[in-house]
Amino acid sequence: MSNEQIRKKNAVFIYSDELLTYKFHDHHPFNQKRLKLTLDLLQTHQAIANEDIIKPRMATDEELQLIHAPQYVNAVKLASQGKLSPEKAENFGLGTEDTPIFKQMHEASALLVGGTLTAVDSVMSGQAQHALNLGGGLHHGFSGKASGFCIYNDSSVAIKYLQQKYHARVLYIDTDAHHGDGVQWAFYDDPDVCTLSIHETGRYLFPGTGNIHERGQGNGYCFTFNIPVDAFTEDDSWLDAYRTSFKAIIEYFKPDVILTQNGADSHYYDPLTHLSATMRIFKEIPKIAHELAHKYCEGRWIAVGGGGYDIWRVVPRAWSFIWLEMTDNNRNSGPLPQSWIDRWQTETPVTLPTTWEDPEGIYEPIPRRAEITEKNAQTVAKALYPIQSNKSASS
């Protein structure tokens, strides 16, 4: 096997314990302990080596300002030092119930962004074909405002960085249960960035956006896609929406690189959402991304984390599947390592899973299953209509 062939199989994992400093308070649902739980699961499973792990760097102010307004970055710095008044903080979305202020908030947030930029450079420089920064995925942050647990928007900064440094056309795929609003609006008029968000309908869930009729504007029209699935959507319907839309959109857009946001909050156990997915979708999500990255982008695939609020039973398994897929490791079924379960069970208020898969029957049958499935299929067809109409017009 040639060195080039070996290189193309490589993946890098962005991590340091410093990523755990992004912490609002002990009772906040956004808990970065899930990063440590995931890495420990992979290490105990002997699926990752120390040489696979790269430390994140801190994003510079100049990099943050690719997306964020200078006055906002300055406000975050002041808040980090306890020097921003509550009135001014509120104007920037800081000091709210969702996004409370904590000490060294700027540094912790800039490190998450820098982790995603580290992943970008690893892939685009040819160091690795795939890169995973589970500390990233903070997709609700806006140019001048924090929102939904997100201070800086690492994905938006990374996309702009990909455009400016590498002149890349970027396909952004967001499978978090919450709409990827911050990334969508940042590139809503940009024809060189295509966004797809598959999320629980905003009728029931924050941030309330992500309707199928949000398609972009100006030169960016028909480069924004949203698939708001119904509450209580199950695996088969969710995966059909994902496969169908991802394959159609990547063929239509033909990107240079794929950036996937991998929120793990579509699972039935998640306390903040209302979907009925199981671990099946989290095994399939990276599998399809991996396949399409090799088919269309010479393997260039950057993945980040996102939501996921059952940090014990769901997130470690769901996010481990991404790394196992990136490294062509098929040991992704059967029992979990007993030593991992033993190590963490004393800390958790719930019983840890014992297998990579969920057992059958973790929830009662959904009475509206057929109706939900049909409605979601119609939503996919409507969302993809611009692609189909373009095909018809050109044929």
N, C-alpha and C positions, 0 to 999 in steps of 0.2 A: 504494500500500500504506500502511495506517495505521501510526502509531507502535506501536499495540498489537500488530499483526501482526508488525512487525519485532521487537518485544521477545520475542515468543513463540518466535522462532527462535534467540534467543541462548543460548550456553552459555559457561561460564567454567571456566578451567583453573587449579587452585590449585597454585602452585609458587614455591619460592625455593631457592637453593643450600643454605640452612640445613637443609633437609630431609635433606641428605646426612650430617648429623652424627649421625643414628641409625645408628651403626656399632659393632658388637661388637668385631670385629678383622678383620684382612686375610684370614683364611682361613675366616671364618664364611660359611655358605651364604646368609644373608640379606644381600644386597648392594644398597644403595640407588643404586648407580651406574646401575641399570636405569631410574631416574627420568630421569636426564640423557640416557641413550641414547634413551629414548622421546621426550622433548621435542625432542631434536636431530633425530630422524627426522621428526617432524611439521614442524619448522621448515624442514628441508632440502626436504621435500615441499611447502613453501609452503602448509601446511594450518592454520597457526595464526599469529596476529599478536600483537605485544606487548600490545595492548590487551585481548586475550582472557585474559591471565594476571593472576591476583590473588595477592598474597603471603599466606601463612597467618599467622594470629596465634597467640599462645601461649594455650592453655587455662588458665584460672584454677584455683586449688585448689578453689574452690567448684564449678566445672564438673566437674573430675575426680571430686569426691566425690558427684556425681550417681550414680555407680556404685561408685567405689573407696572403701574404708574409709580414714578419715583416718590411721590408724596405718600403713597400707600406703603411702600417698602420702608420709608422713614417712620411712618406711624407704627408699623410692626416693631421696628427697632426700639422706639420710645416705649411702647407697651411692654416689651420684654424687660425693660429696666424700671418699670413702674412709674414712668414719666408722662403717660398719656391720660388726660382727664377722661372720666366716664362718658362725657358728652361727645368728645372727639372720637373716642374709641367706637362708640355706637355708630357713628357715621361711616366707619370703615368695617362694620360687621364684627368688631372685636368686643370681647367682654360680654357676649351673649350666652344664653344657656347652651347653645350648640357649640360655640367657639369661644370658651372662656380664655382669659389671658393667663399665661403661666410664665415663669421666669425663664429667660434665655429662649423665648419662643421663636425669635428670628433665626437664631443659630440652628435650632432643631429643625425648623421648617426648611431653611436653606440647605441643610444636609440631605433631606429627603429629595429635594430637587436635584442636588448634585449627584445623588445616587442614580437617578434616572439619566442624567447626562453622562455619567460614567458608563452606564449600560449602552447608551447611544454610541459613544466613542469606541467601546469595545467591539461593537458589531460593525460600525461603518469604517473603522480602520482595518478591519480584517483580522483582528485578534481572535474573534469568535464569531460563529454564525448566529448564535442566539444569546440573549442576555436577560436575566431576571432580576428585577428590583422590587421585591415585595413590599418595601417601605414606601413605594410611590403609589400612584393611582388616585391622587387627591383631586378629583375631577370637578368639584363644585366651586373652586376658587375663581374669582373674577379679577379683572384688571385692577380695580381699586377697592375690592371688598372681599372679606372672608365670608364663607358660607358653608353650612353643612359639614362641620368638622375640618374644613380645608382652609388653610391660611394661604399658602402659595400653591399654584396649580402646576405640578411638576410635568404633567403630560403636555399641557399647552406650551410651557417653556421648552420642553424637549422637541416638540414639533417645529416650533419656530427656529430652534437651534439646528435641527435637521435641514430645514430649508436654507438657512443662511450659510452654514458651514459646509454642508454636503450637497446642496442644491437638489434635494430629494423630494419626490412626490410621495406623500405619506397617507396611508390608509389607517385610520384609527377605529378600532373595534372595541366597544364598551359593553360588557355583559353584566355589569353591576345592576342590581335590582332598582337602583335609583338612576334617573336620567342623567347622562353626562353633560349637563347644561353648560358648565364653564368652558369645556373644550369646544362644544358646538358653537357657542356664540363667538368665541375667539377667532374662528375660521369660517364664519357663516357666509362670507363673501369671497372666499379664496378657492379658486378652481384647482389648486395644486394640493389641497388637503380634502380628503373625503372622510366623513364621519358616519359611523353606524352605531346606534345605541339600541340595544334590546333591553327593555326595562318594564317593571310593573307600571301599569297605567297611572298617570298623574292624577286621576280622579280620586285616588285613595292615598297617594304617597308623595312625600317631598321629592323633588321641588315643584311638582305640579305641571312641568313642561314636558316636551318630548312627544308632541302630537305628530301624527303621520304627515300633516300638512306643513310642518316645519321642514322645508326642503332646501334652504339656503336663499341667498338673495344676490342680485347683480350677477357678476361673473361666476359667483359660487352657487348659482341656482342649479339644482339637481346634483349637488355634491354633499348634501346632508340627508341622511336617512334615519328614520325613527320607527321602531316597532314596539309600541306600547302593548304588552300582553295583559290579558285579564288577570285579576286577582284569582288565586287558587290554581293557576296554570301548573300542569304537571310535566314530567320529563319529556314524553313523546311530542307533545305540542310545542314545548319550548325548543327542543332540539330541531324540530322541523323548521321552525322560524329561523333559527341560527344557521343551519346548513344552507337553506334555500337562499337567504339574504346574503350571507357571506360569499357564497360561490358566485351569485349573480353580480354582486357589487365589485368584487375584485376583478372579474372578467371585464366589466364595464370600465373601471377606473385604471387598471394596470399600474399599480404603485411600484415604487422602488424599494419600499420597506413597509413592514406592518408593525404597528404599535398596538398591543392589546392591553386593555384594562380589565382586570380579573377579579372584580368584586365577588365575594363568596356569600352574598346575602340573599340569593334567590332560593336558598335551601329552606325546607319546611321548618327546620329548627330555629331559623333566624328570628330574633325577637322584635325586629324593627320593620319587617316586611310581611307580605301576605301571599307569597307564592308557595307552591307545593312540590318543588324540585327535590331530588335526592342526589347522592354522590354520582349517579350516572352521568348527569350533565357535566360535572366538573372533570370527569375523565375524558369526555368527548370534546369539550371546548378547546383544550390545547392540542388535541390530536388533529382537529380540522385546521386550526391555525398553522400548525407545523407543516401539514401536507400542502396547504396553499402557499405558504411562504417559500417552500422549495419549488413549487410549480411556477410562481409568478415573480419572485423577488430574489432568486438565487440563495434562498434560505434566510434572508435578513429578517429577523423577528426579534423585537424587543417587547418584553412583557413586564407589566407592573401589577401591584396589588390593587387595593381599593377597599370597598366596604366588606363587612363580615363581622358579625357581632355575637355569634356563638363561637367564641375563640377556642373552646375546648373540643367540642364534638365535630365541628364542621371545618373551620379554617385550616388547621394543620393538614388534614387529608386533602382538601380541595387544592390548596396551594402546592402541596408536594407533587400532585399529579402534573403540574406544569413542568417542574424540574425533571421528573421521571420521563416525560414526553420529550423534552428538549435533549435529553441525553440518551434517548432510545433504550430506556430501561423498562423492560416489560414486567418487572416484579411489582405490579400495581394492583394485585388482588390477593385475597386470602387474609390470614391473620396479620394484625399489626404487631410490631415488636413488643413482647411482654414487658421488657425492661423499660420501654418508654411509658407504657401504661402505669406501671408500678411507680415510676419516678414522679409522675404528675398527678396521679389520682388523689393524693392527700391534699392537693391545693384546690381542687375543683369542686363546686357544689353539685355537679352532675356526674353521672356514671360515664366514663369514657368509652368510646366505641372499641370493639375488639378486632374489627376487620376493616379493610379498606373500603368495602362496600357497605351500604346500609342494609339492614335486614328488611325483609318484606313487611309491609303493614305498619310503617311508622306513623301513619295517619289513617283516619277513617276514610272510606271511599268518598270522593267528591260528587255530590248529587248532580251538579251542572256540568259534568265532564264533557259530554258531547257538545253542549252549547258553547262552552269555553273553547273547545278545540276548533269548532267551525268559525267562531268569531275571530280567533287568532289567525286562522288561515286566510280569512278575508282581509285582515289587517296587513298581513304580509303582501298579499296581492296588490293592495292599494299603495303600500309603501314603495313597492318595486315598479309601479306603473310607469314612471318616467323612463326607466331602462327599457321596458317592453315596448313603449311607444317609440323610443328612439330606434330600436331594432326594426320595428315595422316601417318607420319612415325611411330607413337607409336600405331596406331590402327591395 
